[in-house]
Amino acid sequence: MTILHIDTSARLQGSVSRDLTARIVEKLGGEVIRRDLSEPLPIVHEAWVAANFTPADKRSAEQLETLAVSDKLVEELEAADTVVIGLPIYNFGVPANLKAWVDMVARAGRTFKYGENGPLGLLEGKRAIIAVASGGTAAGSDIDFATPYLRHVLGFIGIHDVTVIAADQLGSGAEAKLASLAPQIDALAA
């Protein structure tokens, strides 16, 4: 099994989501592709859009360079059987670096295509595990705009088998909440 391990927390030390993803990846075992988004990714801009919508066989060297990071990120997704994503909830949503990653991997013709009934994800048969961490936002609540968004994006590109491990509302009772996740993490390897 190949695991794409993605961390998105700005905190390199003391990050709950990083700790959770490390525990999950260790429990699953297998070959690991590591992607740490603490280093900024490029954002979508006019030249990127033009390169993306130019047919692959007609792209200039400059356009190929513009899409190089995006291509690498898509290749990592394509190579993975399981994607493990650390998702700290920042101000009720996803970190900006995770949004940049989504923009780089949601590519027509690569990770989804348009059909007669609308978009169709091209990354079928993969599994995703989202390790959510939040101080006060309850995962799945009316004020959680991060978890449903990421679930939707994954489904859009064809990844429908999504499990959420939630270390939420850590502002109150963090130790007990984190300890209670051990059985859920153990069950992931079953």
C-alpha positions in Angstrom: 0.0 0.0 0.0 1.2 3.5 -0.8 0.2 6.3 1.5 0.2 10.0 0.6 0.8 11.7 4.0 -0.1 15.4 3.9 0.4 17.8 6.8 -1.1 21.3 6.6 -0.6 22.7 10.0 1.5 25.9 10.3 2.8 24.5 13.6 5.8 22.2 13.1 6.0 21.4 16.8 3.1 20.7 19.1 0.6 20.2 16.3 -2.3 17.9 17.1 -3.1 17.2 13.4 0.6 16.4 12.7 0.6 14.0 15.6 -2.6 12.3 14.5 -1.4 11.9 10.9 1.9 10.4 12.1 0.0 7.9 14.3 -2.3 7.0 11.5 0.4 6.5 8.9 2.4 4.4 11.4 -0.6 2.3 12.1 -1.4 1.7 8.4 2.2 0.9 7.4 3.4 0.8 3.8 5.3 3.0 1.4 4.9 6.7 2.3 4.9 9.7 0.0 5.4 12.8 2.2 4.0 16.2 1.5 4.4 18.9 4.1 2.4 22.0 3.1 4.1 24.2 5.7 6.1 25.5 2.8 3.9 27.7 0.6 2.6 26.3 -2.7 2.0 28.5 -5.7 -1.5 29.9 -6.1 -3.6 29.8 -9.3 -2.9 32.9 -11.5 -3.5 33.9 -15.1 -0.5 32.1 -16.6 -1.3 28.9 -14.6 -4.9 28.9 -15.9 -3.7 29.5 -19.5 -1.2 26.6 -19.2 -3.7 24.3 -17.6 -6.2 24.9 -20.4 -3.7 24.5 -23.2 -3.7 21.0 -24.6 -0.8 19.0 -23.0 0.9 18.4 -26.4 0.8 22.1 -27.2 2.2 23.6 -24.0 5.3 25.7 -24.2 8.4 25.1 -22.1 7.3 28.0 -19.9 3.8 26.5 -19.5 5.2 23.2 -18.5 7.3 24.9 -15.9 4.2 26.8 -14.7 2.4 23.5 -14.1 5.4 21.5 -12.8 4.4 21.8 -9.1 0.7 21.0 -9.9 1.8 18.0 -12.0 4.0 16.7 -9.2 1.1 17.0 -6.7 -1.3 15.2 -9.0 1.3 12.4 -9.6 1.5 11.9 -5.8 -2.3 11.5 -5.6 -2.3 9.1 -8.5 0.4 7.0 -6.9 -1.3 6.7 -3.6 -3.8 4.0 -2.5 -4.6 6.0 0.7 -4.4 9.7 1.4 -3.9 10.9 5.0 -4.5 14.6 5.5 -4.0 16.6 8.6 -6.7 19.2 8.8 -6.4 21.9 11.5 -9.5 24.1 11.4 -8.4 27.7 11.1 -11.2 30.3 11.6 -13.9 27.7 10.7 -12.2 26.7 7.4 -9.2 25.0 5.9 -5.7 26.5 6.1 -4.7 28.6 3.1 -2.0 26.1 2.1 -4.5 23.3 1.9 -6.8 25.4 -0.3 -3.7 26.1 -2.6 -3.1 22.3 -2.7 -6.7 21.7 -3.7 -6.4 24.3 -6.5 -3.3 22.6 -7.7 -4.8 19.1 -7.8 -8.4 19.7 -9.0 -7.5 19.6 -12.7 -9.9 18.9 -15.5 -8.6 16.0 -17.6 -6.2 14.9 -14.8 -8.2 14.3 -11.6 -11.7 14.9 -13.0 -13.5 15.2 -16.3 -16.7 16.7 -17.5 -19.3 14.2 -18.8 -22.8 14.5 -20.0 -24.1 14.4 -16.4 -21.5 16.8 -15.0 -18.1 16.3 -13.4 -16.7 12.8 -12.9 -13.8 12.1 -10.5 -10.9 10.2 -12.0 -9.2 9.0 -8.8 -11.7 6.2 -8.0 -10.8 3.3 -5.7 -8.7 5.4 -3.3 -9.2 5.9 0.4 -8.8 9.1 2.4 -8.4 9.7 6.1 -8.8 13.2 7.4 -7.3 13.9 10.8 -9.2 17.0 12.1 -8.0 19.2 14.9 -9.8 22.2 16.3 -9.8 24.2 19.5 -13.5 25.0 19.6 -15.2 24.0 16.4 -17.1 20.7 16.5 -16.3 18.6 13.4 -19.5 18.2 11.3 -21.2 21.1 13.1 -22.9 24.0 11.4 -19.8 26.1 11.9 -17.4 23.5 10.5 -16.8 24.6 6.9 -13.5 22.7 6.7 -14.5 19.0 7.0 -17.4 19.1 4.6 -15.4 21.2 2.1 -12.5 18.7 2.1 -14.9 15.7 1.9 -16.6 17.4 -1.1 -13.3 18.1 -2.9 -12.1 14.5 -2.4 -15.4 13.2 -3.8 -15.2 15.6 -6.7 -11.9 14.1 -7.8 -13.2 10.5 -7.2 -12.2 9.7 -3.6 -15.4 8.7 -1.9 -14.1 6.4 0.8 -13.4 9.1 3.4 -12.9 8.6 7.2 -12.7 11.5 9.6 -10.8 11.1 12.9 -11.8 14.2 14.9 -9.8 15.7 17.7 -12.2 18.6 17.9 -13.1 21.1 20.6 -9.7 20.6 22.2 -10.1 23.8 24.1 -12.0 21.8 26.7 -10.8 18.4 27.8 -8.0 17.8 25.2 -6.2 15.0 27.0 -9.3 12.8 27.3 -10.4 13.6 23.7 -7.0 12.7 22.3 -6.8 9.5 24.4 -10.3 8.5 23.1 -9.1 8.4 19.5 -6.7 5.4 19.9 -9.4 2.8 19.2 -10.5 4.7 16.0 -6.9 4.9 14.8 -6.4 1.2 15.6 -9.5 0.3 13.6 -8.1 2.0 10.5 -5.6 -0.8 9.9 -8.3 -3.5 10.1 
